[in-house]
């Protein structure tokens, strides 16, 4: 059903609670207009990504979209779902396969009113649940909701991301620490040229087949090694195929094929927003590495063109602290987690904060243990 939450922040705003997935689908056009008016939005807040995610991962009866309209126009939206474990909470749509969570709030003279109204709507929609916004990139729109929140609230750190400036490949090479390192990368680029690796962006009508090929290559490249198991699931494939075609059509994503002759040897999915380009997922045939092609350099070169051409300020390496990323001297940027409670749900917030602290301590001890093993502490 589509319900209305009473108690708006101002007389000019109307706040609604949408719990109907069919209505969610019908919001695509006005959601898209709001998305374009929110500078902080990432591709993970686009309607195509979120609605497709819900179709693959949503649970019936759990959808909670808090919408704010002013003069009939959508000016803010919080895409959430209700979870029961480990405690009742409203959490962002997109789940673990999305690198950033956030709300949408239009930029401009209505921003403060929209943020205040969204905060009021969230408080009423939450009822006995905690509101738990995870993986918010610094500068995200949720920060405005947090500033307007009238109840208990906490901000804690979440996942680490690594970012490079939105610059040309030559400029990125210039960031490397030594002239020798710069020479090695240029040699890798020349090697790709000598091998005859050609790249092209696929058309929207080709996206489905290209993504299926990406996932086949992804499975092949990780064969026999530890892989993110969700990337091998059919529901994930269906989500990508369903969401990325419209995103490519709208300029929110680009799928790139890398070919040797007539054979597709690698496929990359890069997500785009006004601020950033982020390499989301790729698949590469092991034969590329057998031919001494540096796949990471090949992908970064392609991604850098998207930041440079679109005037984007950031080339995001997204979540993860993998050693190969540090070769490029990226800036560490830590996502934020915002916990919002009412007085009666404050104990849930305290439990969540304690859980964060315990997990952080556990990770610290595990890292120390691995360091001890690497220094030889685990040898007989």
Buried (B, 14 or more C-beta within 10 A) or exposed (E): EBEEBEEBBEEBBBBBBBBEBEBBEEBEEBBBEBBBBBEBBBBBBBBBBBBBBBBBBBEEEBBBBBBBBBEEEBBBBBBBBBBEEEBBBBBBBBBEBBBBBBBBBBEEEBBBBBBBBBBBBBBBBBEEBBBBBBBBBEEBBBBBBBEBBEBBBBBBEBBEBBBBBBBBBEEBBEBBEEEEBBEBBBEBBEBBEEBEBEBEBBEBEBBBBBBBBBBBBBEEBBEEEEEEEEBEEEEBBEBBBBBBBBBBBBEBBBBBBBBBEEEBBBBBBBBBBBBBBBBBBBBBBBEBEEBEBBBBBBBBBBBBBBBBEBEBBBBBBBBEEEEEBEBBEBEEBEBBBBBBBBEEBBEBBBEBBEEBEEEEEEEEEEEEEEEEEEEEEEEE
